[in-house]
Amino acid sequence: MDDFRKEVFLKVSFDGAIIGSVRAYTEQDTCFIGQLIVHPNFQNQGIGTMLMNEIERCYSSARRFELFTGEKSERNIRLYRKLGYQAFGRERITNDLTIVYMEKRV
């Protein structure tokens, strides 16, 4: 329940079903973006870009945006780079999972 008090949640619906969402919160001057998802049947239609642009607009006073994704999530990394994000760190979680941390400074 605390997440709903401290975070902004955005969603995109189609025919009553949620097909995309993103959430974020700020600490000091950084906006932490998490869990951008788009239903596979609706990917490559600009929904992820629209959600990212809107969450950044919601936190327009932030001086920095940060997110993370799996190193093997090449499509996600490509999208984030297209939106101006750059990798600044990596963390190996398991032999099969490495997290890439990305940021965008404004």
C-alpha positions in Angstrom: 0.0 0.0 0.0 2.9 2.4 0.7 4.0 2.1 -3.0 0.7 3.8 -4.0 1.4 6.7 -1.7 5.0 7.3 -2.8 4.9 6.3 -6.5 3.1 7.3 -9.7 1.6 4.4 -11.6 0.6 4.9 -15.3 -1.3 2.4 -17.4 -2.5 2.0 -21.0 -5.7 0.0 -21.5 -7.2 -1.5 -24.6 -10.7 -3.0 -24.6 -10.7 -2.9 -20.8 -7.4 -4.7 -20.4 -4.2 -3.2 -19.2 -1.7 -3.6 -22.0 1.1 -1.4 -20.6 2.3 0.2 -17.5 5.2 2.0 -15.7 5.8 3.3 -12.3 8.3 5.7 -10.7 9.2 7.6 -7.6 11.7 10.3 -6.6 14.4 10.5 -4.0 16.1 13.9 -3.8 16.6 14.9 -7.5 16.5 11.4 -9.0 13.5 9.7 -10.5 13.6 5.9 -10.2 11.7 4.3 -13.0 10.5 0.7 -12.6 8.6 -2.1 -14.2 7.9 -0.7 -17.7 5.9 -3.4 -19.3 4.0 -3.7 -22.6 1.9 -6.8 -23.5 3.8 -8.8 -26.2 0.8 -8.4 -28.6 1.2 -4.6 -28.4 5.0 -4.2 -28.5 6.7 -2.1 -31.2 3.7 0.3 -31.4 5.3 3.1 -29.4 3.5 2.3 -26.2 6.7 1.9 -24.2 8.0 5.2 -25.5 4.8 6.9 -24.7 4.8 5.6 -21.1 8.5 6.6 -20.6 7.9 10.1 -22.0 4.8 10.5 -19.8 6.5 9.3 -16.6 9.4 11.7 -17.3 6.9 14.5 -17.8 5.3 13.6 -14.4 8.7 14.1 -12.8 9.8 17.0 -14.9 11.6 18.6 -11.9 14.0 15.6 -11.6 17.5 16.2 -12.7 18.3 12.6 -13.2 16.3 9.4 -14.2 17.5 6.0 -13.3 16.3 2.5 -14.2 17.6 -1.0 -14.6 17.0 -4.0 -16.9 18.5 -7.4 -17.6 21.7 -7.4 -19.7 20.0 -9.9 -22.1 17.0 -7.6 -22.6 18.5 -6.1 -25.8 15.2 -4.6 -27.0 14.7 -2.8 -23.7 18.3 -1.5 -23.7 17.8 -0.3 -27.3 14.6 1.5 -26.3 16.2 3.2 -23.3 19.2 4.3 -25.4 16.9 5.7 -28.0 15.3 7.7 -25.2 18.7 9.1 -24.1 19.6 6.7 -21.3 23.2 5.5 -20.9 24.5 2.5 -19.0 26.5 3.4 -15.9 26.9 0.1 -14.0 26.3 -3.6 -14.1 25.7 -6.1 -11.3 26.0 -9.8 -11.7 23.1 -11.4 -9.8 23.6 -15.0 -10.8 25.5 -16.9 -13.6 22.6 -16.2 -15.9 21.5 -12.8 -14.8 23.3 -9.5 -14.9 21.5 -6.2 -14.3 22.4 -3.1 -16.3 21.8 0.2 -14.6 21.0 3.1 -16.9 20.6 6.8 -16.3 19.5 10.0 -18.1 20.6 13.4 -16.9 18.6 16.5 -17.7 
